[in-house]
Amino acid sequence: MSIRHGLLALLERGPRYGSQLRTEFESRTGSTWPLNVGQVYTTLSRLERDGMVVQEGADEAGHDLYAITDDGRAELRSWFGTPVDRTHPPRDELAIKLAMAVGAPGVDIRDVIQSQRSHTLKAMQDYTRLKAQALADVPANRDEVAWLLVVEQLIFQAEAEARWLDHCESRLVRLAEAAATEPSAEPGPAATRGPARSLTGRTKTRR
């Protein structure tokens, strides 16, 4: 998520101060990615350093106002016109967890999958309720439309995650069945090392 570009987009609508930017950012995204004021001002300082924004006086309450520069507008236009890079995806904790759970001693990966699936489906139901609330009245302004787009993305993301978890479970079942039909290896030194473990982490009895 680019907080930097999000703040530039808000500043293109006119000068803003830090807490005002935070409020508008969270309103636009439905507080899906909450910000703190310190984070906003740190980003504004970097934008000012890079010539993207300038301080432009203060409002009647004494808040320091920031305004976007021509360089900031050019950066914003470039951001809007450039696809989000998917060749270097961010680390996904769930994918890492399942990868590490495969064959881990004492871990039944099917339990991990089932627990995550329950959590994901509940989240999807919660997002769907939020969408229904948003659609109860026709979105009246761009902030409400923006929030609707965000919550629908969260729904699609949860749906995709649930399908992937189903796929993972099916994959493990197929691999376990294939392993069970393989001819038994000749007894050797490894046979004295204790019970083997399956892909799911369950103990397999050696025959």
N, C-alpha and C positions, 0 to 999 in steps of 0.2 A: 504494500500500500504506500503510495507516495503522498505523504503529508505535505511535502514541499509543493507539489503541483496542486494539491487540493487548496492550499492557502492562496496560491497565485490565482486560481480560478475564482475564489471568493473576492479577492482584492480587485479583480478586473471589474467588479460591479461598483467599486468605489472604495475610498479609504476606510480602513477598519482599525480597531485596536485589538490587542491580544485576546482578552476574554470574549470579545464580540465574535472574533474569528472562531474561537473554540465552540461557542454556542451555535453558530451557523453551521459549522462543519458537522457537529453532532446532530443537528436538526436535519441536515441534508441526508445523512447516512443512518438516521434512526438510532443513534448512539451505539451502533454495531461496533465501531472502533473508537471508544472514548479517548479523549485527549485530556491532558492536564495543562494548565496555563504555562508551566515551566517549559513543557515540550513545545508549545506554540512559540514562545518567545525565543527559545533556542533556535528553532527553525527560521524565524524571522531574522535573527541576527546573522545566520548563514546566508539567507537570501540577500540581506543588505550588503554583506561582505562581497557577494558575487555580483552585485549591481542589479539584482532583480527587483528589489524594492528600495524605497527611501522613506525616511521619516518625514511626515508632512504636518508639522504642528501638532496641536492638541484640540480636543473637542471642549465643549463648555464645562464638562466635568473634570477636565484636566487629564484625560486619557491620551497617551501618545498615539497618534495615528500613523499608519503605514499605508503607502500607495505603491502600486505596481509601476515599473518603469517600462520603456520600450523593449529593453532586453528581456524583462520578465514576460511581456506579452509574446515575444518571439519564442521564448522557451515554452510557454504554455501552448502556443499553436503547434510547436513541434511535438509536444507530449500528446496532444489530442490526435495528431496525424500519424503517430508511430504506434504500430501494434505492440501490445504488452508481450515481452519476451517470455516464451515458454520453453526455450532450449536449456535454461538453467533454473528449473523450478526450485522453490524454497523447500527446505527440509520439512517432511511431513512426519509428525510424531507417530501417527498410527501406523504408517508404512514401516517405519523403523522398528516399532514395537513388535509387529507381526514377523518381520524378518528375523529379529533376535529371538523371538519365541519359538521359531521352528527348531524342534529338537532340543530345546533348553531343558535341562534336568528339572523334574518336578513341576513343569509347566504344561498344562493341557491347552494347546493353542485354540481348540474348539471352544473352551470356556472363555478365553480372551475374546474370540470373535463374537460369541453370543452376547457377552456383556456389552461390547461396543455397539452391536447391532441394536440392542434395546435402548441404549443411550441415543444413538443416531436417529432412530425412529421417533423417540419422544421429542427430540429437538425439531425434527421435521414437522411433527404435529403442532408444536408451539409456533413455528414459523408460519404454518398454514393458517393458524388462528389469527396471527398478526396480519396476514394478507387479507383475510376475510374482514377484519376490522377496518383495514385501509380501504377496502372496496365497498364498505357499507355505504359510504358517501363517495361520490365521484371526486377524485383528487382535485383540490381547488387551486393549488399553486405548485410551483416547480419543486419545492421542498418535499411535498407529499408525493409527487410523481417520482422524485429521486429515491425516496424511501421505499416506495413500492418496487422499484427496479432492484434495490439492494435486497429486500426480503425475498423476492422471487429468485434471485441468484443463490441465496442461502438455501432455499427449498431445493433447487436443482442440484446444488452441491451435496446436500444430505441424501437426496435420492440416488445420486451417483455413488456415494460412499456405501449406501446400503446394498446396491447391486454388486459393488466390488467385494464386499464382505461375503455375500452369497457365493460369488465366484471363488473366493479364497477357500471357503469351506468345501465346495465341490471339488476343487483342485486337490485339496488334502485327502479327501475321501478316495479319489481316483488313484492318487499316488500310493496311499496305504493299501488299497486293494491290489495294485500292481506289485507292490513289495511282498505282499502275502503269497502271491502265486509264483514268485521266483524260486528256483530250486535251492534247496538248502546247501550251504557251502560245506566242504569237508571240515571236520573238527580240526582245530589247530590251536596254537597258543592263545589266540584271542578268545577261545571258548571258555577259558578259565578266568576271564577278567570280569565276570559278573554279567548280569542281564543287560541286553541291548535295549535301546529306546527307539521308539518309532518317531515319525515326523511330528506327531502331535505331542511328544514328550512323555507318552505313556510307556510303561515298562513292557517289553515284549519277552515272552518266554522262549528261550533258545531250545530248539529241538535237536 
